[in-house]
């Protein structure tokens, strides 16, 4: 998005020049017609050429404006997702650095008090320390969910495994993560989209599905990165247009896939679980590299 904004900034002087040129051509066409009319002379080839160029310039502007308006929804969605990711990263830093440090300091002070407190207050001090430990762990978990730092260092598979371990640790859900190939070299925006879609699907499952089993499968295909999420929960009736019918999580997942040129499908019926499939096509450079590496 920033690249497109920079391109637009560079393009603006040229666009302004084209607008002024079109306006001058239209004005020249009007003046030439008026002069010929007052002089009672027939239209010359030069005046006709001015008319043609003026009409072509007007047509070019109309086509450009129509194309710009048509692209705005996709650009807006892309920008909103990037703003959302930036805000999540900011909140994650605030939780980890500010609140995490304050809770650690409070824990140290509580330990100091426990060592000096009389015996009748030892139980309360232990409860306070335990509460601070749980709060600090929850803050770190929320910080990791908001900004999965390990995506860049550990990769998509390890990040998903860590998230599933942390999220489903205290539940009765039996889960499995299948990764049939190494996922090195997956573009960052694709990894973020796959992680966020899985994150949203797991959250929805815990809130609504009452599932006992969860399967997450990631696979490299020639056409792109495949993500499949299956659960055996109570299922639901997917909306044809999730955004209009209040299914914001589903709408967000479809939007993330669409912005990368991918597809997301949701198959579910009441009592028959839910199956989510997403395919993210490889960017042209990645696809060309893959073809080159497999060529004899």
C-alpha atoms as a printed R data frame, in Angstrom:
    type eleno elety resid chain resno       x       y       z
1   ATOM     1    CA   UNK     A     1   0.000   0.000   0.000
2   ATOM     2    CA   UNK     A     2   2.807   2.394   0.824
3   ATOM     3    CA   UNK     A     3   4.350   1.604  -2.546
4   ATOM     4    CA   UNK     A     4   1.117   2.440  -4.294
5   ATOM     5    CA   UNK     A     5   0.865   5.683  -2.356
6   ATOM     6    CA   UNK     A     6   4.410   6.612  -3.389
7   ATOM     7    CA   UNK     A     7   3.556   5.763  -6.997
8   ATOM     8    CA   UNK     A     8   0.465   7.937  -6.762
9   ATOM     9    CA   UNK     A     9   2.551  10.786  -5.353
10  ATOM    10    CA   UNK     A    10   4.960  10.556  -8.279
11  ATOM    11    CA   UNK     A    11   2.062  10.315 -10.723
12  ATOM    12    CA   UNK     A    12   0.202  13.410  -9.532
13  ATOM    13    CA   UNK     A    13   2.206  16.083 -11.426
14  ATOM    14    CA   UNK     A    14   1.714  14.161 -14.683
15  ATOM    15    CA   UNK     A    15  -2.007  13.808 -13.968
16  ATOM    16    CA   UNK     A    16  -2.321  17.532 -13.270
17  ATOM    17    CA   UNK     A    17  -0.532  18.292 -16.540
18  ATOM    18    CA   UNK     A    18  -2.921  15.998 -18.416
19  ATOM    19    CA   UNK     A    19  -5.934  17.689 -16.828
20  ATOM    20    CA   UNK     A    20  -4.682  21.161 -17.743
21  ATOM    21    CA   UNK     A    21  -3.844  19.998 -21.264
22  ATOM    22    CA   UNK     A    22  -7.345  18.576 -21.712
23  ATOM    23    CA   UNK     A    23  -8.889  21.797 -20.407
24  ATOM    24    CA   UNK     A    24  -6.772  23.920 -22.763
25  ATOM    25    CA   UNK     A    25  -7.660  21.691 -25.715
26  ATOM    26    CA   UNK     A    26 -11.371  22.001 -24.952
27  ATOM    27    CA   UNK     A    27 -11.017  25.780 -24.614
28  ATOM    28    CA   UNK     A    28  -9.068  25.982 -27.884
29  ATOM    29    CA   UNK     A    29 -11.742  23.889 -29.596
30  ATOM    30    CA   UNK     A    30 -14.505  26.217 -28.393
31  ATOM    31    CA   UNK     A    31 -12.603  29.349 -29.406
32  ATOM    32    CA   UNK     A    32 -11.768  27.939 -32.847
33  ATOM    33    CA   UNK     A    33 -15.420  27.023 -33.446
34  ATOM    34    CA   UNK     A    34 -16.525  30.485 -32.378
35  ATOM    35    CA   UNK     A    35 -13.994  32.236 -34.655
36  ATOM    36    CA   UNK     A    36 -14.941  30.098 -37.653
37  ATOM    37    CA   UNK     A    37 -18.629  30.659 -37.003
38  ATOM    38    CA   UNK     A    38 -18.264  34.437 -36.755
39  ATOM    39    CA   UNK     A    39 -16.056  34.530 -39.860
40  ATOM    40    CA   UNK     A    40 -18.447  32.308 -41.790
41  ATOM    41    CA   UNK     A    41 -15.655  29.946 -42.775
42  ATOM    42    CA   UNK     A    42 -15.803  26.136 -43.028
43  ATOM    43    CA   UNK     A    43 -14.043  23.940 -40.445
44  ATOM    44    CA   UNK     A    44 -10.403  23.332 -41.254
45  ATOM    45    CA   UNK     A    45  -8.402  20.147 -40.774
46  ATOM    46    CA   UNK     A    46  -6.401  21.722 -37.946
47  ATOM    47    CA   UNK     A    47  -9.550  22.577 -35.972
48  ATOM    48    CA   UNK     A    48 -10.901  19.084 -36.580
49  ATOM    49    CA   UNK     A    49  -7.642  17.633 -35.206
50  ATOM    50    CA   UNK     A    50  -7.993  19.788 -32.078
51  ATOM    51    CA   UNK     A    51 -11.546  18.429 -31.621
52  ATOM    52    CA   UNK     A    52 -10.372  14.827 -31.954
53  ATOM    53    CA   UNK     A    53  -7.477  15.256 -29.505
54  ATOM    54    CA   UNK     A    54  -9.751  16.994 -26.999
55  ATOM    55    CA   UNK     A    55 -12.301  14.152 -27.170
56  ATOM    56    CA   UNK     A    56  -9.559  11.536 -26.773
57  ATOM    57    CA   UNK     A    57  -8.165  13.296 -23.704
58  ATOM    58    CA   UNK     A    58 -11.641  13.488 -22.142
59  ATOM    59    CA   UNK     A    59 -12.151   9.778 -22.848
60  ATOM    60    CA   UNK     A    60  -8.796   8.927 -21.257
61  ATOM    61    CA   UNK     A    61  -9.725  10.842 -18.079
62  ATOM    62    CA   UNK     A    62 -13.126   9.159 -17.833
63  ATOM    63    CA   UNK     A    63 -11.579   5.712 -18.203
64  ATOM    64    CA   UNK     A    64  -8.840   6.456 -15.672
65  ATOM    65    CA   UNK     A    65 -11.316   7.774 -13.087
66  ATOM    66    CA   UNK     A    66 -13.559   4.730 -13.542
67  ATOM    67    CA   UNK     A    67 -10.593   2.381 -13.039
68  ATOM    68    CA   UNK     A    68  -9.448   4.304  -9.943
69  ATOM    69    CA   UNK     A    69 -12.909   4.151  -8.376
70  ATOM    70    CA   UNK     A    70 -13.151   0.420  -9.120
71  ATOM    71    CA   UNK     A    71  -9.846  -0.231  -7.340
72  ATOM    72    CA   UNK     A    72 -10.663   1.717  -4.201
73  ATOM    73    CA   UNK     A    73 -12.519  -1.030  -2.254
74  ATOM    74    CA   UNK     A    74  -9.593  -3.491  -2.602
75  ATOM    75    CA   UNK     A    75  -7.045  -0.815  -1.695
76  ATOM    76    CA   UNK     A    76  -9.157   0.238   1.280
77  ATOM    77    CA   UNK     A    77  -9.453  -3.343   2.545
78  ATOM    78    CA   UNK     A    78  -5.702  -3.832   2.144
79  ATOM    79    CA   UNK     A    79  -5.000  -0.616   4.017
80  ATOM    80    CA   UNK     A    80  -7.424  -1.525   6.825
81  ATOM    81    CA   UNK     A    81  -5.772  -4.912   7.349
82  ATOM    82    CA   UNK     A    82  -2.330  -3.325   7.466
83  ATOM    83    CA   UNK     A    83  -3.529  -0.704   9.946
84  ATOM    84    CA   UNK     A    84  -5.028  -3.519  12.014
85  ATOM    85    CA   UNK     A    85  -1.746  -5.447  12.025
86  ATOM    86    CA   UNK     A    86   0.203  -2.303  12.982
87  ATOM    87    CA   UNK     A    87  -2.227  -1.595  15.823
88  ATOM    88    CA   UNK     A    88  -1.932  -5.175  17.065
89  ATOM    89    CA   UNK     A    89   1.847  -4.869  17.071
90  ATOM    90    CA   UNK     A    90   1.638  -1.595  19.007
91  ATOM    91    CA   UNK     A    91  -0.713  -3.094  21.612
92  ATOM    92    CA   UNK     A    92   1.519  -6.157  21.869
93  ATOM    93    CA   UNK     A    93   4.542  -3.985  22.609
94  ATOM    94    CA   UNK     A    94   2.578  -2.009  25.202
95  ATOM    95    CA   UNK     A    95   1.462  -5.198  26.945
96  ATOM    96    CA   UNK     A    96   4.863  -6.851  26.832
97  ATOM    97    CA   UNK     A    97   7.046  -3.854  27.658
98  ATOM    98    CA   UNK     A    98   4.921  -1.593  29.849
99  ATOM    99    CA   UNK     A    99   2.346  -3.757  31.627
100 ATOM   100    CA   UNK     A   100   4.643  -6.783  31.683
101 ATOM   101    CA   UNK     A   101   7.393  -4.784  33.391
102 ATOM   102    CA   UNK     A   102   4.952  -3.320  35.931
103 ATOM   103    CA   UNK     A   103   3.632  -6.778  36.800
104 ATOM   104    CA   UNK     A   104   7.184  -8.108  37.150
105 ATOM   105    CA   UNK     A   105   8.027  -5.231  39.490
106 ATOM   106    CA   UNK     A   106   4.868  -5.927  41.513
107 ATOM   107    CA   UNK     A   107   5.858  -9.587  41.740
108 ATOM   108    CA   UNK     A   108   9.314  -8.660  43.078
109 ATOM   109    CA   UNK     A   109   7.752  -6.376  45.675
110 ATOM   110    CA   UNK     A   110   5.326  -9.126  46.719
111 ATOM   111    CA   UNK     A   111   8.240 -11.557  47.126
112 ATOM   112    CA   UNK     A   112  10.051  -8.985  49.282
113 ATOM   113    CA   UNK     A   113   6.962  -8.565  51.466
114 ATOM   114    CA   UNK     A   114   6.477 -12.324  51.795
115 ATOM   115    CA   UNK     A   115   9.996 -12.763  53.164
116 ATOM   116    CA   UNK     A   116   9.314 -10.170  55.865
117 ATOM   117    CA   UNK     A   117   5.650 -10.829  56.584
118 ATOM   118    CA   UNK     A   118   4.579 -12.644  59.760
119 ATOM   119    CA   UNK     A   119   3.395 -16.243  59.552
120 ATOM   120    CA   UNK     A   120  -0.288 -15.335  59.631
121 ATOM   121    CA   UNK     A   121   0.131 -13.368  56.335
122 ATOM   122    CA   UNK     A   122   2.155 -15.965  54.457
123 ATOM   123    CA   UNK     A   123  -0.934 -17.564  52.888
124 ATOM   124    CA   UNK     A   124  -2.166 -14.199  51.564
125 ATOM   125    CA   UNK     A   125   1.289 -13.392  50.173
126 ATOM   126    CA   UNK     A   126   1.427 -16.739  48.386
127 ATOM   127    CA   UNK     A   127  -2.034 -16.108  46.889
128 ATOM   128    CA   UNK     A   128  -0.915 -12.649  45.732
129 ATOM   129    CA   UNK     A   129   2.215 -14.074  44.091
130 ATOM   130    CA   UNK     A   130   0.193 -16.785  42.382
131 ATOM   131    CA   UNK     A   131  -2.280 -14.188  41.078
132 ATOM   132    CA   UNK     A   132   0.553 -12.033  39.735
133 ATOM   133    CA   UNK     A   133   2.119 -15.078  38.040
134 ATOM   134    CA   UNK     A   134  -1.175 -15.953  36.345
135 ATOM   135    CA   UNK     A   135  -1.758 -12.347  35.268
136 ATOM   136    CA   UNK     A   136   1.752 -12.039  33.863
137 ATOM   137    CA   UNK     A   137   1.330 -15.298  31.935
138 ATOM   138    CA   UNK     A   138  -2.013 -14.096  30.527
139 ATOM   139    CA   UNK     A   139  -0.486 -10.784  29.466
140 ATOM   140    CA   UNK     A   140   2.314 -12.609  27.649
141 ATOM   141    CA   UNK     A   141  -0.209 -14.914  25.955
142 ATOM   142    CA   UNK     A   142  -2.320 -11.982  24.760
143 ATOM   143    CA   UNK     A   143   0.817 -10.186  23.575
144 ATOM   144    CA   UNK     A   144   1.874 -13.257  21.584
145 ATOM   145    CA   UNK     A   145  -1.602 -13.571  20.034
146 ATOM   146    CA   UNK     A   146  -1.661  -9.915  19.011
147 ATOM   147    CA   UNK     A   147   1.812 -10.025  17.504
148 ATOM   148    CA   UNK     A   148   3.241 -13.487  16.758
149 ATOM   149    CA   UNK     A   149   6.905 -12.428  16.742
150 ATOM   150    CA   UNK     A   150   7.980 -16.005  16.119
151 ATOM   151    CA   UNK     A   151   6.564 -15.906  12.579
152 ATOM   152    CA   UNK     A   152   9.702 -14.218  11.305
153 ATOM   153    CA   UNK     A   153  12.125 -16.206  13.468
154 ATOM   154    CA   UNK     A   154  10.559 -19.683  13.811
155 ATOM   155    CA   UNK     A   155   8.361 -19.800  10.727
156 ATOM   156    CA   UNK     A   156   4.692 -20.540  10.113
157 ATOM   157    CA   UNK     A   157   4.570 -24.159  11.288
158 ATOM   158    CA   UNK     A   158   6.285 -23.532  14.630
159 ATOM   159    CA   UNK     A   159   4.205 -20.395  15.220
160 ATOM   160    CA   UNK     A   160   0.950 -22.253  14.596
161 ATOM   161    CA   UNK     A   161   2.040 -25.131  16.827
162 ATOM   162    CA   UNK     A   162   2.932 -22.727  19.643
163 ATOM   163    CA   UNK     A   163  -0.410 -20.940  19.258
164 ATOM   164    CA   UNK     A   164  -2.407 -24.175  19.322
165 ATOM   165    CA   UNK     A   165  -0.489 -25.410  22.375
166 ATOM   166    CA   UNK     A   166  -1.109 -22.179  24.221
167 ATOM   167    CA   UNK     A   167  -4.752 -21.740  23.200
168 ATOM   168    CA   UNK     A   168  -5.949 -25.339  23.630
169 ATOM   169    CA   UNK     A   169  -3.817 -26.246  26.645
170 ATOM   170    CA   UNK     A   170  -6.649 -26.121  29.182
171 ATOM   171    CA   UNK     A   171  -9.409 -27.459  26.938
172 ATOM   172    CA   UNK     A   172 -10.697 -30.930  26.096
173 ATOM   173    CA   UNK     A   173 -10.011 -30.497  22.375
174 ATOM   174    CA   UNK     A   174  -7.750 -33.075  20.744
175 ATOM   175    CA   UNK     A   175  -5.824 -31.279  18.032
176 ATOM   176    CA   UNK     A   176  -3.331 -32.112  15.325
177 ATOM   177    CA   UNK     A   177  -1.181 -29.954  13.071
178 ATOM   178    CA   UNK     A   178  -0.084 -31.602   9.834
179 ATOM   179    CA   UNK     A   179   2.614 -30.070   7.695
180 ATOM   180    CA   UNK     A   180   3.667 -32.265   4.803
181 ATOM   181    CA   UNK     A   181   6.544 -30.136   3.524
182 ATOM   182    CA   UNK     A   182   8.962 -27.625   4.922
183 ATOM   183    CA   UNK     A   183   7.506 -24.128   4.860
184 ATOM   184    CA   UNK     A   184  10.702 -22.138   4.474
185 ATOM   185    CA   UNK     A   185  10.490 -19.241   2.073
186 ATOM   186    CA   UNK     A   186   6.763 -18.592   2.494
187 ATOM   187    CA   UNK     A   187   6.192 -14.832   1.930
188 ATOM   188    CA   UNK     A   188   5.541 -12.872   5.104
189 ATOM   189    CA   UNK     A   189   2.108 -11.557   4.096
190 ATOM   190    CA   UNK     A   190   1.023 -15.103   3.187
191 ATOM   191    CA   UNK     A   191   2.278 -16.468   6.522
192 ATOM   192    CA   UNK     A   192   0.448 -13.724   8.438
193 ATOM   193    CA   UNK     A   193  -2.786 -14.420   6.534
194 ATOM   194    CA   UNK     A   194  -2.580 -18.188   7.183
195 ATOM   195    CA   UNK     A   195  -1.808 -17.598  10.867
196 ATOM   196    CA   UNK     A   196  -4.657 -15.102  11.346
197 ATOM   197    CA   UNK     A   197  -7.187 -17.310   9.545
198 ATOM   198    CA   UNK     A   198  -6.229 -20.276  11.738
199 ATOM   199    CA   UNK     A   199  -6.353 -18.060  14.810
200 ATOM   200    CA   UNK     A   200  -9.865 -16.854  13.955
201 ATOM   201    CA   UNK     A   201 -11.064 -20.376  13.127
202 ATOM   202    CA   UNK     A   202  -9.801 -21.750  16.453
203 ATOM   203    CA   UNK     A   203 -11.391 -18.856  18.354
204 ATOM   204    CA   UNK     A   204 -14.744 -19.466  16.641
205 ATOM   205    CA   UNK     A   205 -14.489 -23.181  17.391
206 ATOM   206    CA   UNK     A   206 -13.900 -22.564  21.096
207 ATOM   207    CA   UNK     A   207 -16.713 -20.024  21.324
208 ATOM   208    CA   UNK     A   208 -19.425 -21.727  19.324
209 ATOM   209    CA   UNK     A   209 -18.601 -25.207  18.006
210 ATOM   210    CA   UNK     A   210 -18.169 -27.333  21.162
211 ATOM   211    CA   UNK     A   211 -15.790 -29.511  19.172
212 ATOM   212    CA   UNK     A   212 -13.773 -32.443  20.489
213 ATOM   213    CA   UNK     A   213 -11.272 -32.732  17.630
214 ATOM   214    CA   UNK     A   214  -9.432 -30.219  15.485
215 ATOM   215    CA   UNK     A   215  -7.195 -30.791  12.476
216 ATOM   216    CA   UNK     A   216  -5.050 -28.073  10.881
217 ATOM   217    CA   UNK     A   217  -3.245 -29.082   7.701
218 ATOM   218    CA   UNK     A   218  -0.765 -26.938   5.742
219 ATOM   219    CA   UNK     A   219   0.570 -28.087   2.397
220 ATOM   220    CA   UNK     A   220   2.722 -26.631  -0.349
221 ATOM   221    CA   UNK     A   221   1.069 -27.167  -3.713
222 ATOM   222    CA   UNK     A   222   2.370 -26.183  -7.155
223 ATOM   223    CA   UNK     A   223  -0.288 -23.473  -7.360
224 ATOM   224    CA   UNK     A   224   0.113 -22.113  -3.852
225 ATOM   225    CA   UNK     A   225  -0.035 -22.654  -0.090
226 ATOM   226    CA   UNK     A   226  -3.001 -24.741   1.029
227 ATOM   227    CA   UNK     A   227  -4.569 -24.395   4.487
228 ATOM   228    CA   UNK     A   228  -7.278 -26.736   5.760
229 ATOM   229    CA   UNK     A   229  -9.003 -26.515   9.148
230 ATOM   230    CA   UNK     A   230 -11.508 -29.204  10.188
231 ATOM   231    CA   UNK     A   231 -13.445 -29.631  13.428
232 ATOM   232    CA   UNK     A   232 -16.212 -32.015  14.539
233 ATOM   233    CA   UNK     A   233 -18.267 -29.387  16.344
234 ATOM   234    CA   UNK     A   234 -21.955 -28.596  16.097
235 ATOM   235    CA   UNK     A   235 -21.492 -26.696  12.836
236 ATOM   236    CA   UNK     A   236 -23.527 -23.784  11.489
237 ATOM   237    CA   UNK     A   237 -25.071 -22.423   8.299
238 ATOM   238    CA   UNK     A   238 -22.466 -20.301   6.468
239 ATOM   239    CA   UNK     A   239 -23.774 -17.002   5.124
240 ATOM   240    CA   UNK     A   240 -23.480 -16.235   1.428
241 ATOM   241    CA   UNK     A   241 -22.327 -12.741   2.374
242 ATOM   242    CA   UNK     A   242 -20.783 -12.972   5.876
243 ATOM   243    CA   UNK     A   243 -20.119  -9.221   6.222
244 ATOM   244    CA   UNK     A   244 -23.783  -8.320   5.662
245 ATOM   245    CA   UNK     A   245 -25.081 -11.015   8.016
246 ATOM   246    CA   UNK     A   246 -22.861 -10.204  10.983
247 ATOM   247    CA   UNK     A   247 -20.299 -13.026  10.590
248 ATOM   248    CA   UNK     A   248 -17.353 -10.669  10.901
249 ATOM   249    CA   UNK     A   249 -14.790 -13.357  11.608
250 ATOM   250    CA   UNK     A   250 -15.695 -15.259   8.452
251 ATOM   251    CA   UNK     A   251 -15.735 -12.030   6.445
252 ATOM   252    CA   UNK     A   252 -12.264 -11.152   7.743
253 ATOM   253    CA   UNK     A   253 -10.878 -14.568   6.789
254 ATOM   254    CA   UNK     A   254 -12.299 -14.339   3.260
255 ATOM   255    CA   UNK     A   255 -10.945 -10.807   2.919
256 ATOM   256    CA   UNK     A   256  -7.419 -11.851   3.902
257 ATOM   257    CA   UNK     A   257  -7.428 -14.629   1.317
258 ATOM   258    CA   UNK     A   258  -8.910 -12.396  -1.380
259 ATOM   259    CA   UNK     A   259  -6.327  -9.646  -0.906
260 ATOM   260    CA   UNK     A   260  -3.590 -12.165  -1.722
261 ATOM   261    CA   UNK     A   261  -5.468 -13.363  -4.797
262 ATOM   262    CA   UNK     A   262  -6.535 -16.525  -3.000
263 ATOM   263    CA   UNK     A   263  -9.783 -18.306  -2.271
264 ATOM   264    CA   UNK     A   264 -11.461 -19.358   0.961
265 ATOM   265    CA   UNK     A   265 -14.373 -21.761   1.223
266 ATOM   266    CA   UNK     A   266 -16.383 -22.745   4.294
267 ATOM   267    CA   UNK     A   267 -18.340 -25.985   4.345
268 ATOM   268    CA   UNK     A   268 -20.538 -26.595   7.371
269 ATOM   269    CA   UNK     A   269 -23.966 -27.834   8.384
270 ATOM   270    CA   UNK     A   270 -25.617 -27.967  11.810
271 ATOM   271    CA   UNK     A   271 -24.395 -31.075  13.605
272 ATOM   272    CA   UNK     A   272 -21.778 -31.955  10.982
273 ATOM   273    CA   UNK     A   273 -18.743 -29.901  11.952
274 ATOM   274    CA   UNK     A   274 -16.942 -27.241   9.937
275 ATOM   275    CA   UNK     A   275 -14.385 -27.450   7.130
276 ATOM   276    CA   UNK     A   276 -12.435 -24.350   6.105
277 ATOM   277    CA   UNK     A   277 -10.152 -24.419   3.075
278 ATOM   278    CA   UNK     A   278  -7.924 -21.623   1.838
279 ATOM   279    CA   UNK     A   279  -5.483 -21.466  -1.046
280 ATOM   280    CA   UNK     A   280  -2.946 -18.660  -1.349
281 ATOM   281    CA   UNK     A   281  -1.352 -18.538  -4.818
282 ATOM   282    CA   UNK     A   282   2.400 -18.047  -4.977
283 ATOM   283    CA   UNK     A   283   3.544 -14.568  -5.990
284 ATOM   284    CA   UNK     A   284   4.943 -14.430  -9.557
285 ATOM   285    CA   UNK     A   285   8.572 -14.297  -8.399
286 ATOM   286    CA   UNK     A   286   8.159 -17.228  -6.001
287 ATOM   287    CA   UNK     A   287   6.363 -19.271  -8.657
288 ATOM   288    CA   UNK     A   288   9.041 -18.538 -11.244
289 ATOM   289    CA   UNK     A   289  11.758 -19.513  -8.755
290 ATOM   290    CA   UNK     A   290   9.992 -22.795  -8.037
291 ATOM   291    CA   UNK     A   291   9.682 -23.601 -11.740
292 ATOM   292    CA   UNK     A   292  13.339 -22.785 -12.291
293 ATOM   293    CA   UNK     A   293  14.485 -24.960  -9.381
294 ATOM   294    CA   UNK     A   294  12.474 -27.958 -10.602
295 ATOM   295    CA   UNK     A   295  13.501 -27.631 -14.247
296 ATOM   296    CA   UNK     A   296  16.011 -30.259 -15.511
